[in-house]
Amino acid sequence: MPNHLANETSPYLLQHAHNPVDWYAWGEEALARAKSANKPIFLSIGYAACHWCHVMAHESFENADVAAFLNQNFISIKVDREERPDIDSIYMSAVVAMTGQGGWPLSVFLTPDGKPFYGGTYFPRTGRYGLPGFMELLAGILDTWTNRRDEIDKAAASLTGAMHQELTWQANAPSGDLSVEALQMATQKLIDSFDREFGGWGSAPKFPQPMAVEFLLRQAVRGDQAALATATAALKAMNQGGIYDVAGGGFHRYSTDRAWLVPHFEKMLYDNAQLALAYLHAYLITHDPELRRTCEETLDFILRELTGPDGGFYSSLDADSEGEEGKFYLWDKKELRQVLPLEDFLLVEQIYGITSQGNFQGKIILKQDKDLDNFCKELGLDFDAVQAQLTSIHHRLLEARGLRQRPTTDDKVLLSWNCLALQAFSEAARSLDRPDYRAAAQLNAAFLTTALLPDGKLLHSWRAGQARQPAFLEDYAALILGLVSLYQTDQDNRWFSLAETLTNQMVEKFKDEAGGFFNTSLDQAALIVRPKDLQDNAIPSGNALACMALLQMSALTGVGDWFDLALRSFTAVQANLIKYPTAFAYWLQALDFSTGPTRQIALLWPAGDQTHQDFLLFLWKQYLPGVVLAASAYPPLEKSPELLHDRPLTGNKTTVFVCQGFVCKLPVTSVADLAEQLS
């Protein structure tokens, strides 16, 4: 018999709808039930592609004895962290404060009014790994609740106060200028902490860090060759590692080891969107075909496996299939020999270091063992020919793998994650001349701005025809940035016009007078804390995204208040930007943009004239992170960017105006003159 989750739309919640645990979704019904029954709340937070969430579910939540104990003594609430990042943020901070670490599944015990008093992550059914058994833990919690309630109330009050202080920061007066010098110091910290043996940052688990790579690429544009070398080394370490899916394209979540060999096999939309963009930008600087290939293969993976018929991008592919993590992606030597012709197999054997013993529990993770360029030079082989052969091999492997049982797809559409992909497809479309990417971006934007904007109210999540949850700060800011990127790609003014409307709404709904922005809007149901996240995580923090959105929109519209709002937020993070650059890397990107030089380019052309395409081609074949473009046939629409207005054509020709620091240069009508002005 299903529990209270049966009517939810989240795939993660529906996975638990037939547990014997009497789960509730987060909401008034569950909280009221806890208060009327005076029972503690057991809050379990996870997501559909989470391996250890599945393990805990199988061990405990599907167990009749565990369920009976929970149902009798607790009110059990299940939350999809991707659907409710606000709840996850609050209670994750509580668990980190209690234990020093967090993760998923997140297991938290609350008073009936939602205040946390104990928590952790995964608890095994019976005690092991140095962790108490879940039933043992439940019995201990119940005993304390029944016999020493004052201890719980005291702990809950103290912890809630600490959380409020941590999650509701204020912007202070700046202690010194945020300048190019700060960017240089953060850059040096990233270079010095880089793993020169294996690439990337940290040891194990090792995460991709696309935001840090992007920041370094921005410094490369400023002329820092060490930053460029570090960024490209990180990118090549990943796409030659087991974290990259050579057969199907795209990246797994992270590497469980320092050497990028064994991934955690889930594939997330947000990782692949951000990494595709980083590889694109690196390609535009270096013109290295390997970087372009990785970008395109990653975006092609999203199109093939994470795109719905209406244009929305799905959230993830599970790590598990047939009850085993990674089974879908692993090979053995015998199978590879059967799938591939001998000549192809011999090449794979050399490039990927194939052995009968394998490189992971007797199986094979396809990890590039030799640099392809060096391999071809050593053997006197034509690089392009070998690459073409490898591409054919990968297609054959993908076809063979398609006969296996696929991992489960979490097919909910999350607004902020989609907008990261929208930006990647928009930029790749114009820079790589891929009309299919442009069409995907346009379809995605049309879907997001209809299905997730019913009755003019932006929503966070969509699945199976239903949009749910008021949008968060990250949703507004990411959508603004995605729409601006698409506007610059196809010059359709409706995207800019909506971005302008959303910027005004974002400021109205989320602004904190103490500085920065709350994660939740004024019209969302109150939680025990109204959080204001600062630190970037797997995706940029909402506040960092909001800063970038305000800076770009200010450059397009001339609204100085938006620029000032962004600068004020920087004061809350300036002490951490240099100390912890990987944790504040998107903030660093926004700071780089605000520091300038920001060039505003207005491009206008006579109606029907196509010469403007030459100017666009020139601009988008290079990486120009400090440029914002407004473009239109003449005369521009009334609600087009302010940057376009009061700028007449010169000689009835396509005309370009380049502005910087409130000063505009003379208009030009040739690509050569534009290039000179930008140089």
Buried (B, 14 or more C-beta within 10 A) or exposed (E): EEBBBEEBBBBBBBBBBBBBBBBBBBEEEBBEBBBEEEBBBBBBBBBBBBBBBBBBBEBBBBBEEBBEBBBEBBBBBBBBBBBBBBBBBBBBBBBBBBEEEBBBBBBBBBBBEBBBBBBBBBBBBEBEEEBBBBBBBBBEBBEBBEEEEEEBEEBBEEBBEBBBEBBBBEBEEEEEEBEBEBBBBBBBBBBEEBBEEBBBBBEEBBBBBBBBBBBBBBBBBBEBEBBBBBBBBBBBBBBBBBBBBBBBBBBBBBBBBBBBBBBBBBBBBBBBBBBBBBBBBBBBBBEBEBBBBBBBBBBBBBBEBBBBEBBBBBBBBBBBBEEEBBBBBBBBBEBBBEBBEEEBBEBBBEBBBBEEEBBBEEBBBBBBBBBBEEBBEEEEBEBEEBBEBBEEBBEBBBEBBEEEEEBBBBBBBBBBBBBBBBBBBBBBBBBBEBEEBBBBBBBBBBBBBEBBBEEEEBBBBBBEEEBBBBBBBBBBBBBBBBBBBBBBBBBEBBBBBBBBBBBEBBBEBBBBEEBBBBBBBEEBEEBBBBBBBBBBBBBBBBBBBBBBBBBBBBBBBBBEEBBEBBBBBBBBBBEBBBEBBBBBBBBBBBBBBBBEEBBBBBBBBBEEBEEBEEBBEBBBBEBBBBBBBBBBBBBBBEEBBBBBBEBEBBEEBBBBBBBBEEEBBEBBBBBEBBEEBBE
